[in-house]
Amino acid sequence: MTLLRDDGLTAEELAVWRMLQRAQVRITRHLEAELLVAHDLPLASYEVLMQLAEAPERRLRMNDLADRVLLSRSGLTRLIDRLQRDGLVSREACADDARGLFAVLTERGAARLAEATPTYLRGIRAHFLDPLGAGEISRIRSMVAKLDVTAAP
């Protein structure tokens, strides 16, 4: 079956899009597997812990955290439930908004993140950075920044 392209996409443009998707999925799968084997920590959990660790007072409103880790509100709620059961995060009410909640990184969560971070960084090096040449990183950054509306200039 031939894909009808009346939208102006060339075969090359579509191929590049698919290559980008495959590369992202492949790298993510490697990182996920490495974190699970070494630390029994899914990649989504690692990302939540990392975002909280980088936030002021190691806390973020649930809505802000969902936006940062690219999860739906309900998906984040389920993930925070699991992380809270494991003692890696806690929830705190927002003083200025009775309906709002903060997710807060616990000491145990910070320790688990510290253990897993070397594995995560090695994975990024092995599966993303090492295959690229020295000048390619800055070129990729420039290209991706055009696509990421949240990226700083």
C-alpha positions as CSV (number, residue, x, y, z in Angstrom):
1,M,0.0,0.0,0.0
2,T,1.4,3.4,-1.0
3,L,0.9,6.3,1.4
4,L,-0.9,9.0,-0.4
5,R,0.9,12.3,0.2
6,D,-1.2,15.2,-0.9
7,D,0.1,17.1,2.1
8,G,3.4,18.0,0.4
9,L,5.7,15.7,2.3
10,T,8.5,14.2,0.3
11,A,9.7,10.6,0.7
12,E,12.9,11.9,2.3
13,E,11.0,14.1,4.8
14,L,8.8,11.2,5.9
15,A,11.9,8.9,6.2
16,V,13.6,11.5,8.4
17,W,10.6,11.7,10.6
18,R,10.4,7.9,11.0
19,M,14.1,7.7,11.7
20,L,13.8,10.3,14.5
21,Q,10.9,8.3,16.0
22,R,12.8,5.0,15.8
23,A,16.0,6.6,17.3
24,Q,14.0,8.0,20.2
25,V,12.2,4.8,20.9
26,R,15.4,2.7,20.6
27,I,17.4,4.9,23.0
28,T,14.5,5.1,25.5
29,R,14.2,1.3,25.5
30,H,17.9,0.9,26.2
31,L,17.8,3.4,29.1
32,E,14.6,1.8,30.5
33,A,16.1,-1.7,30.4
34,E,19.4,-0.6,32.0
35,L,17.6,1.2,34.8
36,L,15.3,-1.7,35.4
37,V,18.1,-4.3,35.5
38,A,20.5,-2.3,37.7
39,H,18.0,-0.4,39.9
40,D,14.5,-1.8,39.5
41,L,13.6,1.7,38.5
42,P,11.5,2.5,35.4
43,L,12.6,5.4,33.2
44,A,9.4,7.3,33.9
45,S,10.1,7.0,37.7
46,Y,13.7,8.2,37.2
47,E,12.5,11.2,35.2
48,V,10.0,12.1,38.0
49,L,12.7,11.8,40.7
50,M,15.2,13.9,38.6
51,Q,12.6,16.7,37.9
52,L,11.9,16.9,41.7
53,A,15.6,16.9,42.6
54,E,16.2,19.8,40.2
55,A,13.2,21.8,41.5
56,P,13.3,24.4,44.3
57,E,12.9,22.7,47.6
58,R,12.7,19.4,45.7
59,R,9.0,19.9,45.1
60,L,6.7,20.6,42.2
61,R,3.0,21.0,41.8
62,M,1.5,17.9,40.2
63,N,0.3,19.8,37.1
64,D,3.8,21.2,36.5
65,L,5.4,17.9,37.1
66,A,3.1,16.2,34.6
67,D,4.0,18.8,32.0
68,R,7.7,18.3,32.6
69,V,7.7,14.5,32.3
70,L,5.2,14.5,29.5
71,L,2.6,12.3,31.2
72,S,-1.1,12.8,31.5
73,R,-2.4,14.0,34.9
74,S,-3.9,10.6,35.5
75,G,-0.8,8.8,34.4
76,L,1.3,10.9,36.8
77,T,-1.1,10.3,39.6
78,R,-0.7,6.6,39.2
79,L,3.1,6.9,39.0
80,I,3.2,9.1,42.1
81,D,1.1,6.6,44.0
82,R,3.7,3.9,43.3
83,L,6.6,6.2,44.2
84,Q,4.9,7.2,47.4
85,R,4.3,3.5,48.3
86,D,8.0,3.0,47.8
87,G,8.8,6.0,50.0
88,L,10.5,7.8,47.2
89,V,8.1,10.8,47.1
90,S,5.5,12.3,49.3
91,R,2.5,14.5,48.6
92,E,1.9,17.8,50.4
93,A,-1.0,20.2,50.2
94,C,-0.5,23.6,48.6
95,A,-1.0,26.3,51.2
96,D,-2.4,28.8,48.7
97,D,-4.6,26.3,46.8
98,A,-6.7,23.8,48.8
99,R,-7.1,21.6,45.7
100,G,-3.5,21.7,44.7
101,L,-0.9,19.1,45.6
102,F,2.9,19.1,45.6
103,A,5.0,16.0,44.8
104,V,8.1,16.1,47.1
105,L,11.3,14.1,46.7
106,T,12.1,12.2,50.0
107,E,15.5,11.5,51.3
108,R,15.0,7.9,50.2
109,G,14.0,9.1,46.7
110,A,17.1,11.3,46.5
111,A,19.3,8.4,47.5
112,R,17.7,6.1,44.9
113,L,18.1,8.8,42.2
114,A,21.8,9.2,43.2
115,E,22.3,5.4,42.8
116,A,20.6,5.3,39.4
117,T,22.1,8.5,37.9
118,P,25.4,6.9,36.8
119,T,23.6,4.2,35.0
120,Y,21.4,6.7,33.3
121,L,24.3,9.0,32.2
122,R,26.3,6.0,31.0
123,G,23.3,5.0,28.9
124,I,23.0,8.4,27.4
125,R,26.7,8.4,26.6
126,A,26.6,4.9,25.0
127,H,23.4,5.1,23.1
128,F,23.3,8.7,22.1
129,L,26.5,10.7,22.4
130,D,29.2,8.1,21.5
131,P,27.8,7.4,18.0
132,L,28.0,11.1,17.1
133,G,30.9,13.1,16.1
134,A,32.3,16.1,18.0
135,G,30.6,18.8,16.0
136,E,27.3,17.0,15.7
137,I,26.1,17.6,19.2
138,S,25.9,21.4,18.8
139,R,24.2,21.0,15.4
140,I,21.6,18.6,16.8
141,R,21.0,21.0,19.7
142,S,20.4,23.8,17.3
143,M,18.1,21.7,15.2
144,V,16.1,20.3,18.1
145,A,15.8,23.7,19.7
146,K,13.8,24.8,16.7
147,L,11.3,22.0,17.4
148,D,11.1,22.4,21.1
149,V,9.0,25.4,21.9
150,T,9.9,25.1,25.6
151,A,13.7,25.3,25.0
152,A,15.6,28.3,26.1
153,P,17.3,30.2,23.2
